[in-house]
Amino acid sequence: MSTPTNLSTACWKLWIKIWATSSVIIVLLTALLLFIDPKTVAAVLAAECLIAVLARLYLHAYWNKFRYSLEPQELRVFSGLWWRKEAHIPYARVTNVNLIQSPWQRRLGLATLKVETAGRSDRNEPEAQLWSQERYEQLRDEILARASSFRRVVEAEADKISRPTEERLLEEIRDLLKGISERTKPLAGGK
């Protein structure tokens, strides 16, 4: 088993920038909208500051819990804070890995990888998302290379099992004819 990889520090910095920007915008908009009553403004601002602090703590905890690892047979993704999710994605089922970049991610050289698999047509969501990765192209190429090699192995095995070769068919026919001829010899010799 390979060592699970955490989200990058650059990902954490991106999340903090988004959190800080959205917190400041919400506080400023609230202050503008509630400018009339100072007591109400103070109470709302205090509540928003508390929510912002709790959101930052949640982001940090989630960031610490998110891990992935490239195993010999599968991609494993661990995530979730309260509801933990552990996804085991066999490489043979991986059909595509999409790269998604927000403007902030592009600026920091990050991208989110969305791993799609066969058999997920009932949902419009990927099997797993690897958030804000730094080595995203290398990681995508590695996952796709493993998926391709596993699909070739699975297809080769399926060919062996499902389609007998001409030689095996001829051998089976020969053995059947030999068995029929041995059973019919006593009948032919006795007449």
C-alpha positions in Angstrom: 0.0 0.0 0.0 1.4 3.4 -0.9 1.4 6.3 1.5 -1.7 8.4 1.2 -1.1 11.9 -0.1 -2.8 14.9 1.5 -4.1 17.9 -0.2 -1.3 20.4 -1.0 -0.4 23.4 1.0 -1.2 25.5 -2.1 -4.7 24.0 -2.0 -5.0 25.1 1.6 -3.9 28.6 0.7 -6.4 28.7 -2.1 -9.2 27.7 0.3 -8.2 30.3 2.8 -8.2 33.0 0.2 -11.7 32.1 -0.9 -12.9 31.9 2.7 -11.3 35.2 3.6 -12.7 37.0 0.5 -16.2 35.6 0.9 -16.2 36.4 4.7 -15.2 40.0 4.1 -17.7 40.5 1.3 -20.5 39.1 3.5 -19.6 41.3 6.4 -19.3 44.4 4.2 -22.7 43.8 2.5 -24.4 43.2 5.8 -22.9 46.4 7.2 -24.2 48.3 4.2 -27.6 46.8 4.3 -28.1 47.2 8.1 -26.4 50.6 8.4 -29.5 52.1 10.0 -29.6 50.3 13.4 -26.1 50.0 15.0 -27.2 47.4 17.6 -28.5 45.1 14.8 -25.4 45.7 12.8 -23.2 44.7 15.7 -25.2 41.5 16.5 -25.2 40.4 12.8 -21.5 41.2 12.4 -20.7 39.2 15.5 -22.8 36.2 14.3 -21.1 36.4 10.8 -17.7 36.5 12.4 -18.5 33.4 14.5 -19.8 31.7 11.3 -16.6 32.7 9.5 -14.4 31.3 12.2 -16.4 28.0 12.3 -16.2 27.8 8.5 -12.4 28.2 8.7 -12.1 25.5 11.3 -14.2 23.1 9.2 -12.1 23.8 6.1 -8.9 23.0 8.0 -10.3 19.8 9.5 -11.6 18.7 6.0 -8.3 19.6 4.4 -6.5 17.4 7.0 -8.9 14.4 6.4 -8.7 14.4 2.6 -6.2 11.9 1.3 -5.7 9.8 -1.8 -3.3 7.0 -2.8 -2.4 5.3 -6.0 -2.4 1.6 -5.1 -1.2 -1.2 -7.4 -4.8 -2.2 -8.3 -6.9 0.9 -7.5 -7.1 4.5 -6.6 -8.2 5.1 -3.0 -9.7 8.4 -1.9 -10.5 9.2 1.7 -12.6 12.2 2.6 -15.2 13.6 4.9 -15.2 15.0 8.3 -18.5 13.8 9.9 -19.6 11.5 7.1 -16.4 9.7 6.1 -16.1 8.3 2.6 -13.5 5.8 1.4 -13.6 5.2 -2.3 -11.8 2.3 -3.9 -11.7 2.8 -7.6 -10.3 -0.1 -9.7 -8.2 1.2 -12.5 -10.0 -1.1 -14.9 -13.2 0.9 -14.4 -11.6 4.4 -14.9 -12.9 5.8 -18.2 -11.7 9.4 -18.0 -9.9 12.0 -15.8 -11.0 15.6 -16.4 -9.0 18.6 -15.3 -11.0 21.6 -13.9 -9.3 24.9 -13.2 -10.9 27.9 -11.6 -9.3 31.3 -12.2 -7.8 31.1 -8.7 -6.5 27.6 -9.3 -4.8 28.7 -12.6 -3.1 31.5 -10.8 -1.7 29.1 -8.2 -0.9 26.4 -10.8 -3.5 24.0 -9.4 -6.3 21.9 -10.9 -9.0 19.6 -9.6 -9.1 16.1 -11.1 -12.5 14.4 -11.7 -12.1 10.7 -12.0 -15.0 9.1 -14.0 -15.7 5.4 -14.2 -17.8 3.0 -16.2 -21.1 2.2 -14.6 -21.9 5.6 -13.2 -24.5 6.6 -15.8 -27.2 7.0 -13.1 -25.4 10.1 -11.7 -23.9 13.2 -13.3 -21.0 13.3 -10.9 -17.5 11.8 -11.0 -16.5 8.8 -8.9 -13.9 10.9 -7.1 -12.5 14.4 -7.1 -8.9 15.1 -6.2 -9.1 18.8 -5.1 -6.6 21.4 -6.2 -3.6 19.2 -7.1 -0.2 20.7 -7.9 1.1 17.9 -10.1 -2.2 17.5 -11.8 -1.0 16.6 -15.3 1.4 14.1 -14.0 -1.3 12.6 -11.7 -3.9 12.5 -14.5 -1.4 10.8 -16.9 -0.4 8.2 -14.2 -4.1 7.3 -13.5 -4.9 7.1 -17.2 -1.8 4.9 -17.9 -2.7 2.5 -15.1 -6.3 2.4 -16.3 -5.2 1.7 -19.8 -2.9 -1.1 -18.8 -5.5 -2.7 -16.6 -8.1 -2.5 -19.3 -5.8 -4.3 -21.7 -5.1 -7.1 -19.2 -8.8 -7.5 -18.4 -9.7 -7.5 -22.1 -7.0 -10.1 -22.8 -8.3 -12.3 -20.0 -11.9 -11.9 -21.3 -10.8 -13.0 -24.8 -9.2 -16.2 -23.4 -12.3 -17.1 -21.4 -15.1 -16.1 -23.8 -13.6 -16.9 -27.2 -11.9 -20.3 -27.6 -9.2 -20.2 -30.2 -9.5 -22.2 -33.4 -7.0 -24.8 -32.1 -9.0 -25.5 -29.0 -12.2 -25.8 -31.1 -10.5 -28.3 -33.4 -9.1 -30.3 -30.5 -12.6 -30.5 -29.0 -14.1 -31.6 -32.3 -11.3 -34.2 -32.8 -11.9 -35.5 -29.2 -15.7 -35.7 -29.8 -15.2 -37.6 -33.1 -12.7 -40.0 -31.5 -15.3 -40.7 -28.7 -18.1 -41.2 -31.2 -15.9 -43.6 -33.3 -14.9 -45.6 -30.2 -18.6 -46.0 -29.2 -19.6 -47.0 -32.7 -16.8 -49.6 -33.3 -18.5 -52.3 -31.2 -21.7 -51.7 -33.1 -20.0 -52.0 -36.5 -17.9 -55.0 -35.5 -20.8 -57.0 -34.1 -22.9 -57.0 -37.3 
